Amino acid sequence: MNTVMDNLLTRRSVRAFENRPVPREELEQIVKAGLYAPSGMNRQTWQFTVVTDAEKIGKLAALVETELDRKGYNMYLPAAIVIPSNEKDSPWGMEDNACALENIFLAAWSFGIGSVWINQLRDICDVPTVRALLTDWGIPASHTVYGLAALGYPAAVSEAKEKTGKVIFAD
């Protein structure tokens, strides 16, 4: 099997991370993979914000905990988060960001870095306390956050589960 297929078939969502940083050079390559994702009409109306400070990540997790009543929520204590945001009026913003996140997850896995999709911000990114934090991080008020990538070295990797679903070739 080629390396791309191996990466696609072995990637897992990771919800337990080791307490060690992800090197900046690898984060830069991971974000570059997001930048190279397809976007509607190639408009690229996104922005990528990378946060590696544990205290800052904790502040965002605490806001999610409060706003969504998720007691003990901590985003799985990642070493870094990558937040793709997109213009609110972009007709393909959500889809563009989903493609970018998939590229980010696959690129991370190619470096041995685990990831998990965090989707809680989609419905609360304009709550004033959340928006204030996002603004402090340079995310424009005109942007929506549909999801983010929590990244870190996996504390454990689950075994592959057989995927089910129909595949039909309509030749």
N, C-alpha and C positions, 0 to 999 in steps of 0.2 A: 504494500500500500504506500502511496506517496505521502510526503510529509504534510501536505495541505489536508488531505483526507484524514490522516491520522489525527491531526489537530482538531478537525471538525468533529470526529467521532469520539474523541476522548475528553473533550472539554466538559466540565461539570460546573454547576453553581456551587460556590464555596461559601459556607456560613460560619466558618471558624478559621480565624487567621492567626498566624504566629505574630508575636510582638517584635517585628523587625521592619525597617524601612525598605521601600522599593527604591532602587537607585534612580536618580533623576534622568539619566540617559535612557533608561528603559521606559520611564513614564513618558518621555518626549516621543519615543518611537510608538508607544501605545496610542498616544493622542494623535500622532500623525496618521495612524491607521484609521482613526475616526474621521479625520479630515478627508481621507480618500474614499469614504463611503459614498454611495450614490445619493444624489439629492434631486428633488423635483426640478426639472428643467435646468439642472446644474446651477441653481441659484445660490446654494450654500449660504442660507440665511441663518446659520447657526453660529454659536460661540462655544468654546470649550474652556471650562474653568477647572483647574486642578488644585485640590486642597490636600496638603500633607501634614498639616499641624493637627495633632490629636485633640488639642483643646478646641480648635475651631470645628472639627468634625463632631466633637461631643456637643457643642452648642447647637448645631443643626439637629443632631439626634434628639436632644432635649426638647427642641421646639416641636419636632414630630411627635414625641412622646406626649407633650402637653396638648397640642392641637388635635391629635387623633385619639387621645386617651389610650395610649399604648404603653402601659406600665412597664418600666425597665427597658424600654427600647434603646438600642445602642448601635444600630446599623451593622452589628456583628464585629464592631471594633476594628475597622479596616486600617491599613497603613496609609491609604490615600483614597480620595474619591475624585472621580472625573464627572463633571456636571455639564452635559451638553444642554444648551438652552437654545430656543429658537424664537424668531419673531412671532408674536401672537397672531398676526394677520397672514402668516404664511399658510397657504392652503395645504401644504405637505409637511408642515413642521413636525408633527408627531411621527410620521412615517420616516422622514429624513433622520430624525434623532434615533429612531429604532434601528435603522441601518447602521448609523454611526456607533451605537452601543454594541451591536453584534460584532462589528469590526474590532472595537475596543476589547471585548471579551476574548475574541479569538487571538488577537495580538498578545494580550496579557498571558494567555495560556501557553503561547509559543515560548515565552520566557520563564515558564514555571510559576507564573503568578496567577492566583485564583481570583475569581470575580463573582459578583452577584448583582442582579438588577435590583435597585431600590426604586420603587415607584410611588412612594407616599407623597412626594412633593407635587405631583400633578394637580391635585385638588386643593392644595394649601399654599402654593407659591405666592399667591397674592394676599394672604393673611398678613396684616401689617407687620407683625413681629418677624415672620419668615421673610417677607419682602425686604425688610430693613437689613437683615443679615445678608441676603443675596446681593443687595445693592452695595453693601460694604465690601463684598467680594468682587465687585465689578460686573455683576450680571445686570443688564439693563432692565428697567421696569417694563419695557416693551417686549420682553422675552418671557416665555413660559418654559418651565422645566417639566418635561414629561417623564423623566426617569434619570437615574444616575448610576454610575458603576462604582461599587465598593470594591477596592482592590487590596490584595495582600498575599503573602505566601501562605498556602493552605496549611492549617494545622492537621488536617486529615482530608483525604479524598475518598469519596464514596465509590463503590463499585458501579460499573456501568450496568444500567438496566436496559433490557431489550426494549427497543422502541416499537410501538405498535401504531397502526394506522394503515390505511389502504394506499397502495400505489397501483394505479391503473395506467397501462399504456394503451391509448386509444389509437393504435396505428390504422 
